[in-house]
Amino acid sequence: MAASNAAKPDSGSPVLLSGGNPQIPKGDGEAPVAAYLKAMPGWKSAAGQRIDALVVETVPDVQKGVRWNSPMYRKAGGGWVLSFHCFTKYIKLTFFDGTSLEPLPPVGSKDPKARYVHIHEDEPIDEDQLASWIRQASNLPGWTP
């Protein structure tokens, strides 16, 4: 029988979905995002916490939430501008209006406006570039589902 990396429902820990993505209920504010960050497996937890801190440092009036098992960020009164999600080998940061950012984030999408950044273990994060994209994105209207 193959071992599962999913937490048991009665353990009090969130279930880890495909790729180790934590299953966190939809919610607004710091608490659901903090639960997501804590539940991220292995190296991804520290990387997720650093991404979250960088967003807060860059956009002081940021609002947070969890939607579709992903932390999401927006400037007060705007739409969502950034999200991230755990995959087996990387964290995928999504800029919902990424084609408006300069330079373009490196990974394209089926969505004509979205662009991605993949964060891999043992690869440094260019925090200056990431902060620039976060700042630019926070000044856009954002995505409203």
C-alpha positions as CSV (number, residue, x, y, z in Angstrom):
1,M,0.0,0.0,0.0
2,A,1.4,3.4,-1.0
3,A,1.9,6.0,1.8
4,S,-0.1,9.2,1.5
5,N,1.3,12.6,2.2
6,A,-2.2,13.8,3.2
7,A,-2.8,14.6,6.9
8,K,-5.5,12.6,8.5
9,P,-8.8,14.5,8.9
10,D,-8.8,14.0,12.7
11,S,-5.2,15.2,13.2
12,G,-6.1,18.9,13.2
13,S,-3.7,19.5,10.3
14,P,-5.0,20.6,6.9
15,V,-5.2,17.9,4.2
16,L,-2.5,18.2,1.6
17,L,-3.9,18.0,-1.9
18,S,-2.1,17.1,-5.1
19,G,1.5,18.4,-5.1
20,G,1.3,19.1,-1.4
21,N,-1.1,22.1,-1.7
22,P,-2.8,22.7,1.7
23,Q,-6.6,22.5,1.7
24,I,-7.7,25.6,3.5
25,P,-11.3,26.8,3.6
26,K,-12.1,30.1,1.8
27,G,-11.7,33.0,4.1
28,D,-10.5,36.6,4.3
29,G,-7.8,38.1,6.5
30,E,-4.6,37.0,8.1
31,A,-5.8,33.8,9.8
32,P,-6.6,31.6,6.7
33,V,-3.4,32.8,5.0
34,A,-1.3,32.0,8.1
35,A,-2.9,28.5,8.3
36,Y,-2.0,28.0,4.6
37,L,1.6,29.1,5.1
38,K,2.0,26.9,8.2
39,A,0.6,23.8,6.4
40,M,2.9,24.2,3.3
41,P,5.2,21.2,3.2
42,G,8.9,21.2,3.6
43,W,11.0,24.1,2.1
44,K,7.8,25.6,0.6
45,S,6.6,26.9,4.0
46,A,9.7,29.1,4.5
47,A,9.5,30.3,0.9
48,G,5.7,31.0,1.2
49,Q,6.3,32.9,4.5
50,R,9.0,35.0,2.7
51,I,6.7,35.7,-0.2
52,D,3.9,36.8,2.2
53,A,6.3,39.0,4.1
54,L,7.5,40.6,0.9
55,V,4.0,41.4,-0.2
56,V,3.2,43.0,3.2
57,E,6.5,45.0,3.1
58,T,5.8,46.2,-0.5
59,V,2.0,46.9,-0.1
60,P,1.4,48.2,3.4
61,D,-2.5,48.2,3.0
62,V,-2.6,44.7,1.4
63,Q,-5.7,42.6,2.1
64,K,-5.3,38.8,2.2
65,G,-7.6,35.9,1.7
66,V,-7.7,32.3,0.7
67,R,-9.6,31.2,-2.4
68,W,-9.4,27.9,-4.2
69,N,-6.8,26.6,-1.7
70,S,-4.4,29.5,-2.5
71,P,-3.4,32.6,-0.7
72,M,-4.5,35.7,-2.6
73,Y,-3.6,39.4,-2.2
74,R,-5.1,42.7,-3.2
75,K,-4.8,46.4,-2.4
76,A,-7.6,47.8,-0.2
77,G,-10.6,48.3,-2.5
78,G,-9.2,46.6,-5.5
79,G,-9.3,43.2,-7.1
80,W,-6.9,40.3,-6.5
81,V,-3.5,40.9,-8.0
82,L,-1.3,38.0,-6.8
83,S,-1.8,34.5,-5.7
84,F,0.4,31.4,-5.2
85,H,-0.1,27.6,-5.1
86,C,2.0,24.6,-4.2
87,F,2.9,22.1,-6.8
88,T,5.1,19.0,-6.3
89,K,8.4,20.6,-7.4
90,Y,7.7,24.4,-7.1
91,I,5.5,27.2,-5.9
92,K,3.6,29.0,-8.7
93,L,3.1,32.7,-8.2
94,T,0.4,34.1,-10.4
95,F,0.1,37.8,-11.4
96,F,-3.4,38.0,-12.7
97,D,-2.6,41.0,-14.9
98,G,1.0,40.0,-15.5
99,T,1.2,41.1,-19.1
100,S,1.0,44.7,-17.7
101,L,4.2,44.3,-15.7
102,E,7.7,45.3,-16.8
103,P,9.6,43.2,-17.4
104,L,7.2,40.4,-18.0
105,P,7.2,37.7,-15.4
106,P,8.9,34.7,-17.1
107,V,6.2,32.1,-17.5
108,G,3.2,32.5,-19.8
109,S,-0.4,31.3,-19.3
110,K,-3.4,30.1,-21.2
111,D,-5.0,33.2,-19.8
112,P,-3.9,36.0,-22.1
113,K,-3.3,38.4,-19.2
114,A,-1.8,36.2,-16.5
115,R,1.9,35.5,-16.0
116,Y,3.7,33.2,-13.6
117,V,6.9,33.0,-11.6
118,H,8.0,29.5,-10.5
119,I,9.9,29.2,-7.2
120,H,12.0,26.1,-6.9
121,E,13.9,24.7,-3.9
122,D,17.6,25.8,-3.8
123,E,17.1,28.5,-6.3
124,P,17.4,32.1,-5.0
125,I,14.4,34.4,-5.2
126,D,15.2,37.7,-6.9
127,E,13.4,39.7,-4.2
128,D,14.1,43.1,-5.8
129,Q,12.4,42.0,-9.0
130,L,9.6,40.2,-7.2
131,A,8.9,43.4,-5.1
132,S,8.9,45.5,-8.3
133,W,6.2,43.2,-9.8
134,I,4.2,43.2,-6.6
135,R,4.4,47.0,-6.4
136,Q,3.3,47.3,-10.1
137,A,0.5,44.8,-9.7
138,S,-0.8,46.5,-6.6
139,N,-1.4,49.7,-8.7
140,L,-3.6,47.8,-11.2
141,P,-7.3,47.3,-10.8
142,G,-6.9,43.6,-10.2
143,W,-9.1,40.6,-10.9
144,T,-12.5,40.2,-9.5
145,P,-14.0,36.7,-9.9
